Amino acid sequence: MKIKDSLQVEVRSRQGLVFEGELAAVSSYNTVGPFDVLPKHANFVSMILRKVVLRRHDGRTDEITLENGVMIVEENKVTIFLGISKV
C-alpha cells in the first residue's frame, strides 16, 4: 500500500541491496553540511558523507554509517550508492 507523501528509497552497496521501501524523509551530509530530502523534493545529485538517516512514517529512524556515497533524487525516488570513492 502506497502512503501519500512518501519517498521511494533504495540504498545499495557493492554487496547489493541494503534497503528498499517507502519513507517519510531521508537525511544526510555533504560538503556544505546536513540536509533533508522530503517528498516532492527537487531533483538533484550529491556526494554524501558520514551517514544516511532513514526516517519512517511512524517516527522511527535507521542510520547507515558511511565514509562516502552518492545520492540521486529524481521524481520522488531517492537512490543511494554507498562506498563511492572520490575521483
N, C-alpha and C positions, 0 to 999 in steps of 0.2 A: 504494500500500500504506500503510495507516494504521500509525503507530508508536504502541505503547502509551504512555500518559502523555505525550501531545503536546497542544499548544495549536494550534487552528486560528487563524491570524493573517491579517488583511487590513489593509493600510495604504493609505490613499487621500489624494490631494492634490486640489486644484481641477482639475488637469490630468488626473486619472484614477488608475487602479490603479498603485501603486508596488511593492507586494509582496503575494503571496498564497501561503500554504503552511503546513506543519506545523513547529513549533519546539519546543525544549525549554523555553524561557523567553523573557520579554521584560522589559527593564529600562528605566526612565526616571526623570524627576524631576518633582516637583510642588512646591508652596509649602512643604511640610513637609520635603522632602528626597528622596534617592534611594529607589526601591522596585523590587521584582521581582514579576513575575507568573509563577507556576508552574502546571503542570497542576492542575486541581481547585481553583483559587483561588476565593475568594468573589466573588460578583458585585459590581461597583462601577463608578462613573463618576468620572473625574478629569480636570481640566485638566492638561496636561503641558507641560514646559519643556525647553529645552536640546537634548536628543537622545533618541532611542529606540535601544536596543541589541537587535538580534535575535540570540538565542542558539540556534545549531543543535545538533542531537544529537551531531555529531562534534566539538564544542568550538569550531568557528569562529564568529566573530561578524561582523555587519554593523552599522554605525552610520548613522543618519539624523539629521543635524543639523536642528534646527527652532527657530523662535522660540517657537511655542506650538502647541497642538493639544488634542485630546480623545481620551481612551482609554476605551473601553467594554468591560468584561469581563462576559460573560454565558454561563453554562453551557459553560465551556471554550473559548469563542471570544473572541478579542480583536480589536476593530475600532478602528483608529486613524485619526483625521481630522487631517491636517496643516494648519497655517496658519489655525487658527480664532482670530479676534480676540476679545479680551475685550470684553464689552458694558458 
